């Protein structure tokens, strides 16, 4: 039972004695105010007890059984209260002599029936009202639960959408970085091609001028030798340019990931043949020292750019000296070593080459060399792309650069 049941019971129980009070006063019962007040209080208690009994039976036995038990309960309580409190307060005035107890019980039962007629509809209404209230509260609770569930689902949906958005933004950022990286690599490859063919072409210009001088002197025998050298150099240059052009047609990512078994000794011999005339023009000697055929999984074109620039750079800083290019295996690791006797390398350049660097597309400026040409820049950057280790030493006019796989 809740507070609404108690409150309604008190109101209904109090209303019944107040309702019959004018009739009792009109009968002259005001002459005995003590009895009137006491009997009114007894009627209040009886009505309250009937109220609780009606609600009890209707809750336990809904429908007609509960209705029947409620009427019987009111009849019993009417008799019980009368025979209990009548010696003190006369709340049910009999106008006939009470000769028979059965007649008194029947008359008191009629009072109980009258009470039930008044109280049962009120209890039924209250019960329905409680059910409506309970249903409304339950509906509100279910609506609140539904809102909570919807909020949870909405939060999850927002979280998933946010996660997907973050992933999309991360993917876009990664794509942006990759595109910038690819553009940077592409620009370096274009610079490499330009740089790689400039030296041999310069040598071809010198040979052409020499042939012109010999023709003017009519030294046809020497012209023939230079012509063969020029033809040989042009064929080598033609093959190099075609190879580089085919390489540039590939997508940037495919250039980097195009891995194959590369014979280092053969690669060094090809590059040495390309520089043969150019090296002789500086009165230098190129020695190629290779162990038994050493092959490594790498990118032949990018690795060729490294070897090309190592030889070219050594030849530019060596005059009437010796340049040695070696391919060997040290401690289980393949190495390419280029040595030349010439101008020493500044300490700042050696520190820049030897420092541990990782190519980043968003910090291109960090790869600008302190006081050296594009050749060493390309060597350092491409070794980083291929995951190779480069190390330079320069002492007593002897410079040694090693590339370790």
N, C-alpha and C positions, 0 to 999 in steps of 0.2 A: 504494500500500500504506500502511496506517495502522499506528499503534502496536499495535493489537490483533493484527495479523498477525505482526509481529515478536515480540511477547511469546509468542504461541501457538507460533510456530516454535521459539523457544529452548527452551520447556518440552517440546515433543514431541521435539525433537532430543536433548535431554538425557535424556529418559526412556528412549529406545531403548538406548543403551549401558549405562545403569544396569540396564535390564531383563535384558540378556544377560550382565551381569557375574557373577552367581552361577554360571551355567552354565560360563563360561570359567574361573572359579576352580576349579570341581569338576573340570575337565579338567586341572588342574595348571599353568595358565598364570601363576599367581601366582609361580611359580619365577623368571620373568623380569618383574619389576615394571615395568621401563622400557618393555619392549615392550607390556606390558598397558596401561599408562597412555597411551602414544603411540597404540596402536591404538584405544583407547577414544575419544581425542580425534579421531582420523581418522573413526571411525564417527559421532561427533557432527557433524563438519563435513559428512560425506556426507549424513546425515539432514537437516541444515539446508538443504543445497543442493537435495536432493530436495523438501523442503517448499516452497521458493520456486518451483521449476520446476513443481510440481503446481498451485500457485496461479496461476502465470503462464498455463499452458495452459488451465486451467478458466475463467479470466477472458476469454481470447482466443477459445476454442472451447468454448462451453457444450455440455453433453450428452455423447453417446458419443464424438464426435471428441476432445473435451478429455480424456475418461477414457483413451482409447487413447494419446494423445500423452503423458499423465502417466505411464503404465506404461512406455512406451518411454524416456521421459526418465530414470526411476529406474534402468532397466536400464543405460543408457549411463553414468550417473553412477557406478553401482556398479563398472563396469569401469574407468572413468577414475580413480577414487580408488584402486582396488586397484593398478593398474599404475603409478600415480604414487607412492604411499607404501609399497608392499609391500617395496621394497628396504630400507626403514628400519624399518617396523613391520608385523608380520604380523597383519592384522586379520581375515583369512579363512583359517583353517588347512585346507589340503587334506590329506586322509588317503590320497590316492592320488597316485602320481607324476604330475607335470604334464608328461606327454609330449606332449599335443596342446593347442595354444592354443585350438582351437575348443571343446574340452570345458571349459576354464577360463572362456571367455567365457560359455558357457551356464550354468555353475554360478554365476558372478558375476551373470548376468542374473536367475537365480532369486532371488538375494538382493535385487536391485532390485525384482522382483515382490513379494517379501515386504514390502519397505519400502513399496511403493505401496499394498499391502493395508492397512497400518497407517495411512499418512499420508493417503491419499485420503479415507476417511470423516471423518477429523479436519478436513481442509481443506474438505470439503463442508459439514460442520456449521458450521465457522467462517464459511464464505461465507453460509450461510443465516442464521446469527446476525447477520452484518454487514448483510444485507439487511433483517432484522427491525429491527435498530438504526436503519439508515438510514430505513426506512419510518416507524418511530416518531418519529425526529427530524423527518422531513418532515411527518408528521402534526402534530407539535407546532408546527412552523414555520407550517403552513397554519392550524392553530387560532389561533396567535398573530396571523397576518395577518388571519384572520377577526375576531378580537377587535378588532384595530386598526381594521379597516374598520367594524365595528359601532360602535366608539367614535366614529369620525369621523362616521358617519351619525347616531349619537345626539347628538353635539355639534351637528351641523347642525340636527337636529330641535329640540334645545333652543334653539339660536340663533334658528331660525325662530319657534318658539313664543314665545320671549322677545320677539322683534321684533314679532310679532303682538300680544302682550300689551301691549307698550309703545305700539303704535299704538292699541290699544283704549283703554288708559288715557288716551292723548293725546286721542283722540276724545271720551272721556267728560269729560275736563277741559275741552276746548273747548266741548262741549255745556253743561257746567255754567256756564262763563263766559258763553256766549250766553244761557242762561236767566236768569242774574242780570242780564245786560245788558238783556234784554227786560223783565224785571220792573221794573228801574230806569227804563227808558224809559216803560213803561206808567204807572208812578206819576207820572212827570213830565208825561205827557200828561193824566192825570186832573187834576193840579194846574193845568195850563195851561187846561183847559176851565173849571174852577172860577174861575180868575183872570180869564179872558177875558170871562166873562159877568157878573162881579160889578160892573164899572164901569157898563156899560149898564143893568143892573138897578137900580143905585143911582140912575141918572138917571131911570129910569121911576118910581121911588118918589117922587122930587122932583117930577116932572111930575104924578103922581097927587095929591100933596099940594097942588100949585098949583091944579089943577082944583077940588079940594075948596074951597079958599079962594075962588076965583072964583065958584063956585056959591053960596057963602054970601053973597057980595057981589052976586049976580045979574048978573054981568058975562058974559052968555051969548055975546057976540060973541068975547071973548077965550077963553072956554071952548071954543068951536068950533075956534079955531086950535090950542089946546093938545091938543084931542082928536085932530085930524088928525096933529099931531106925535107924539102917543102911539101912534096907530094905525100910523103909518109906522115908528116905532121898534120896536114889537112885531112887525111883519111882518119887519123886518130881523133882529131877535133870533131869531124863529122859524126863519128860514132858516139863521142861524148855528148854532143849537142842533141842528137837524136834520142839518146838514152835519157837525158835530163828532161827533154820535152815530153817524152812518153810518161816519165815519172810525174811531171807537174799536172798531167791530165787526170790523174787519179784523185779521188776525194782526199781531203787532208787526213781524215782519220784512217783511211785505208793506207795512206803513205806510211803512217807510223806503225800500224799493226801488220804491215806486209813483212812477215818474218819468213826467212828461208835459211838453209845451211849455206854459209858463206865461206869460201876458201880464202883465208886471209892472205896467204902467200901470193895467190893468183891476183887478188885485188891489188896488192902492193905493186906487183910487176906491171899491171896495166897502167896504174898511175905513174909509175916510174918511166914507162915508155912514152907517156904523154909529155912528160917534162924533160925528156932526154936532151932535146935541142936547147931548151930554155936554160937548163943547168949548165950545159957546155958554154953557153953564151956568157955566163958568169965565171967561166974557168973553174967550175966546181966538179967534183966527182961524187956520183951517187952509188952507194953500195947497198945492195939488197941482201939481207941475211935472214933466211927463213929456216926454221926447223922442218922436220918432216911435216907434210901437209896438215895444217891446223885449220879445222873448220869450227865455226861457232854459229849458233842460231841468232841471226840478227837481220837488219834491214840493209840489203846490199847497197842501195842508192845512198841512204843516209850515212852508212859506214864509209862509202867511197868519198863522200864530201869531207869527212873527217881526215882520211888519209890524204886527199888532194890538198887540203889547206895546210896540213902539217908539212908536207913536202914543199909547197909553195912558200910558206912562211920561212922555213929553214933556208931555202934558196935565196930569198930576198935579203936575209941577214948574213949570208956567207959569201965571201969572195975569195977565189983561189983556195978553196978549202974542201973539206970532205963532209958529205952528208950520208948518214947511215940510217936505214930503215929496217927494223927487225920485226919478225913475228916469231914468238916463242911461247912456251908454256912454263910458268913459274908457280910452284906450290899448287899445282892443279888448276891454275887459272891462265887462260890465254891472254897474251899481251901484245900490243903494238907499241914499239919504241922507236922514237925518232931522235937522232942525235946529230948535232952540227957544231962545228967550231966557228964561232963568229962573234958578233956583238953580244955581250951579256944581257940578260933580261932584267929589267928593273925589279926591285923587291916588291913594289906596289903591284906590278903585273903578276908576279909569282903568287903573291898573297891572294889576289883576285881569282886566279886560276885554281889555286889549291883549296880555297874555302869551300865548305860543304854548301851547295846551292841546289835548290829545287825550282824548276821553271814554273813561274806563276804568270798566268795571262794578265793579271791585274797589276803587275809591278814590272813592266818591261824595262823601265829605266834602271832597275837594280842590276841589269846585265850589261850595262855599258861599261866597257873596259877602261881603266885609267891609262890613257896614253898608248893604246895599241890599235891596230886596224881591225877590219871586220872579220879577217880570217880566224883569229883566236876567239872572237866572240861567237862565230858560227861553230867552232870546234867545241867550245864549252857548252853551248846551248844544245847542240845535237847529242853530245854525250849524256847530258841530263835527260833528254827525250828517250834515249835508248837504255838508260839505266846503267851507264858505264862510269867508271871512276877515272878521272884524269889527274895527273900529278906532274909538276914541272920542277926541274932543278937547274940552276945555272951558276957555274962557278969556274973561274979561271978560263973564261971565254969558251967554255964547253956547256952547251945547253942540251938538256935531256928531257923529253916529254914522253910519258908513258900513259897508255890507255888500257885499263884492265877490265876484262869481262867478268 
